[in-house]
Amino acid sequence: MADATINPISAADITTWDYEADVVVAGYGIAGVTAAIEAARAGSEVLVLERTGGWGGAASQAGGIIYLGGGTPLQKACGFDDTVDNMKTFMKAALGPGTDDAKIDAYCEGSVDHFNWLVDAGVAFKETFWGQPGWEPPYDDGLMYSGGENAAPFNTLVDPAPRGHVPQMSGKTTSEHGAGFMLMTPLVETAEKLGVRAEYDLRVQTVVVDESGRVVGIVAKRYGKDVTIRARKGVVLAMGSFAYNDEMVRSNAPKIFGHPAASIEAHDGRAIQIGQALGADTAHMDATEVAFFCDPQLMARGILVNGRGQRFIPEDTYPGRIGQAALFQQDNQAFLVIDEAAYEEGVAAETKTIQLRAQPKWVAETVEELEAEMGLVAGALQSTVDVYNRHAAEGSDPLLGKNSEWVKPIGSPVAAIDLRGRTGGFTLGGLKTNVNSEVLHVSGEPIPGLFAAGRCTSGVCAGGYASGTSLGDGSFFGRRAGISAAR
Ligand SMILES: Cc1cc2nc3c(=O)[nH]c(=O)nc-3n(C[C@H](O)[C@H](O)[C@H](O)COP(=O)(O)OP(=O)(O)OC[C@H]3O[C@@H](n4cnc5c(N)ncnc54)[C@H](O)[C@@H]3O)c2cc1C
């Protein structure tokens, strides 16, 4: 559907400005609040424009995991060694192909400083490590593995270190009352103390450019009326992903079409389109995070097979990696095959994701009967289990490298959980920015006056994903956007 309101407006056509500030930030989630803080600290008058009735965005609903490392005080307190080089090696291997290595280098080199910055701003982390397979720690522990660092193939590439840093919060409920709220609350309080102002119920439509092509303002809608906002120094776009824009998802990331997850309806891609209308470049528009709706405590204890009854991934890895493999490479066909003893053990284990504990769909005494009930080709699952069990008897998984801790021969009775189609996700691609969060024109030059961060940009993830990289790069490059805009 044509939408002329996306086109930039000439400053010469604006007769009055309803609001004014040095730096105007669009969107009051994680990228927006961090940009606002840094711009205010640099001496700028800052105004944040937010479409909904309050601050928070997806970040407030999030599990709160922030991907940090290179030897943060929390990693050290929990007894883990990590180095900047190991973090870089892991991120470049796991988050590609096609990572922006300059961004990853800056992110890893600045990671310890960024952790300290968050702590100084009031974000609290409990110095305890949660080491079970899972999406999030069930309690208020501060550190966990969140990207498959301790699983194959990465544990053979580089020494693993947990980098999922989780703000402390008790009584968490995913999507309602998550640790992301404990990240956003002190940051917004910090911004308010610095004098950052916010205007709510104000939906950013497009930007205003002067005769030189510099971005000097924003036009927004409030209750159907146009509102004009002048930005004396710069505009920061921080309006989230395009996961809820059906047209954009269908064109760019069709595998998650109809299944947005871990995002909010306000993520409608508007910031990306505003940039594109100015000639901005984009990157990795096809990349998506993929949630896989199954409890990792169960997956680690069974074997995941595809529609041909074959294993395709070490089951103890990061569940988001399992989701990507199932959706992208296995046509969304996945089953968890697990024996009764392992199922009972998994159900008794601690988890945050109790709602993801699906019931088995088929149960049988033998694998032969099970594969027949599942409608698999005769012998397919049997040969998979034969190979797995042969090596599991010695506690190893030479085929896919699952850690011996989770490798046990599959016995009887045996069940299969139907995980076909149990994926959803959010988009990772967006505006192309440099390490200073300047939005880049297709020519490669920065667009004067325009900065961006968060999921409306392409950040550290080009294809792969690790939990915490969104709040991580959103806050890290959000800060840089604020600093650059205030300059
Ligand atoms: C349940 C859940 C769990 C998650 N868990 C994690 C996790 O543990 N770790 C992690 O890294 N990520 C997690 N995520 C993802 C993460 O929250 C987001 O990717 C991240 O918040 C993106 O940051 P952002 O600043 O780009 O967007 P947001 O934090 O969503 O902020 C964008 C803001 O812009 C506003 N906005 C949008 N359009 C307009 C407009 N036109 N005008 C004005 N304002 C506008 C939105 O209302 C919103 O407030 C989770 C998300 C959810 C929902």
PDBQT file of the ligand as one rigid body, heavy atoms in Angstrom, charges set to zero:
ROOT
HETATM    1  C1  LIG A 501       9.309 -11.717  25.739  1.00  0.00    +0.000 C 
HETATM    2  C2  LIG A 501      10.610 -11.164  25.188  1.00  0.00    +0.000 A 
HETATM    3  C3  LIG A 501      11.820 -11.667  25.660  1.00  0.00    +0.000 A 
HETATM    4  C4  LIG A 501      13.022 -11.160  25.163  1.00  0.00    +0.000 A 
HETATM    5  N1  LIG A 501      14.189 -11.532  25.758  1.00  0.00    +0.000 NA
HETATM    6  C5  LIG A 501      15.349 -10.950  25.374  1.00  0.00    +0.000 A 
HETATM    7  C6  LIG A 501      16.550 -11.178  26.099  1.00  0.00    +0.000 A 
HETATM    8  O1  LIG A 501      16.571 -11.843  27.136  1.00  0.00    +0.000 OA
HETATM    9  N2  LIG A 501      17.688 -10.594  25.631  1.00  0.00    +0.000 N 
HETATM   10  C7  LIG A 501      17.716  -9.814  24.512  1.00  0.00    +0.000 A 
HETATM   11  O2  LIG A 501      18.780  -9.330  24.133  1.00  0.00    +0.000 OA
HETATM   12  N3  LIG A 501      16.569  -9.550  23.852  1.00  0.00    +0.000 NA
HETATM   13  C8  LIG A 501      15.399 -10.067  24.262  1.00  0.00    +0.000 A 
HETATM   14  N4  LIG A 501      14.236  -9.756  23.614  1.00  0.00    +0.000 N 
HETATM   15  C9  LIG A 501      14.319  -8.882  22.430  1.00  0.00    +0.000 C 
HETATM   16  C10 LIG A 501      14.589  -7.444  22.843  1.00  0.00    +0.000 C 
HETATM   17  O3  LIG A 501      13.698  -7.056  23.864  1.00  0.00    +0.000 OA
HETATM   18  C11 LIG A 501      14.415  -6.488  21.664  1.00  0.00    +0.000 C 
HETATM   19  O4  LIG A 501      15.012  -7.007  20.508  1.00  0.00    +0.000 OA
HETATM   20  C12 LIG A 501      15.030  -5.137  22.026  1.00  0.00    +0.000 C 
HETATM   21  O5  LIG A 501      14.266  -4.559  23.056  1.00  0.00    +0.000 OA
HETATM   22  C13 LIG A 501      15.114  -4.223  20.822  1.00  0.00    +0.000 C 
HETATM   23  O6  LIG A 501      15.526  -2.964  21.255  1.00  0.00    +0.000 OA
HETATM   24  P1  LIG A 501      14.971  -1.646  20.544  1.00  0.00    +0.000 P 
HETATM   25  O7  LIG A 501      15.417  -0.499  21.347  1.00  0.00    +0.000 OA
HETATM   26  O8  LIG A 501      15.319  -1.717  19.119  1.00  0.00    +0.000 OA
HETATM   27  O9  LIG A 501      13.391  -1.832  20.619  1.00  0.00    +0.000 OA
HETATM   28  P2  LIG A 501      12.418  -1.650  21.873  1.00  0.00    +0.000 P 
HETATM   29  O10 LIG A 501      13.125  -1.964  23.131  1.00  0.00    +0.000 OA
HETATM   30  O11 LIG A 501      11.165  -2.389  21.582  1.00  0.00    +0.000 OA
HETATM   31  O12 LIG A 501      12.093  -0.093  21.835  1.00  0.00    +0.000 OA
HETATM   32  C14 LIG A 501      11.478   0.459  20.694  1.00  0.00    +0.000 C 
HETATM   33  C15 LIG A 501      10.484   1.513  21.149  1.00  0.00    +0.000 C 
HETATM   34  O13 LIG A 501      10.092   2.299  20.006  1.00  0.00    +0.000 OA
HETATM   35  C16 LIG A 501       8.708   2.553  20.086  1.00  0.00    +0.000 C 
HETATM   36  N5  LIG A 501       8.215   2.873  18.742  1.00  0.00    +0.000 N 
HETATM   37  C17 LIG A 501       8.002   2.042  17.696  1.00  0.00    +0.000 A 
HETATM   38  N6  LIG A 501       7.540   2.720  16.637  1.00  0.00    +0.000 NA
HETATM   39  C18 LIG A 501       7.467   4.019  17.005  1.00  0.00    +0.000 A 
HETATM   40  C19 LIG A 501       7.052   5.207  16.343  1.00  0.00    +0.000 A 
HETATM   41  N7  LIG A 501       6.613   5.197  15.081  1.00  0.00    +0.000 N 
HETATM   42  N8  LIG A 501       7.124   6.370  17.024  1.00  0.00    +0.000 NA
HETATM   43  C20 LIG A 501       7.559   6.419  18.305  1.00  0.00    +0.000 A 
HETATM   44  N9  LIG A 501       7.941   5.310  18.987  1.00  0.00    +0.000 NA
HETATM   45  C21 LIG A 501       7.909   4.130  18.341  1.00  0.00    +0.000 A 
HETATM   46  C22 LIG A 501       8.150   1.264  20.665  1.00  0.00    +0.000 C 
HETATM   47  O14 LIG A 501       6.851   1.449  21.195  1.00  0.00    +0.000 OA
HETATM   48  C23 LIG A 501       9.205   0.921  21.722  1.00  0.00    +0.000 C 
HETATM   49  O15 LIG A 501       8.913   1.518  22.951  1.00  0.00    +0.000 OA
HETATM   50  C24 LIG A 501      13.013 -10.191  24.121  1.00  0.00    +0.000 A 
HETATM   51  C25 LIG A 501      11.810  -9.682  23.674  1.00  0.00    +0.000 A 
HETATM   52  C26 LIG A 501      10.607 -10.131  24.214  1.00  0.00    +0.000 A 
HETATM   53  C27 LIG A 501       9.313  -9.493  23.769  1.00  0.00    +0.000 C 
ENDROOT
TORSDOF 0
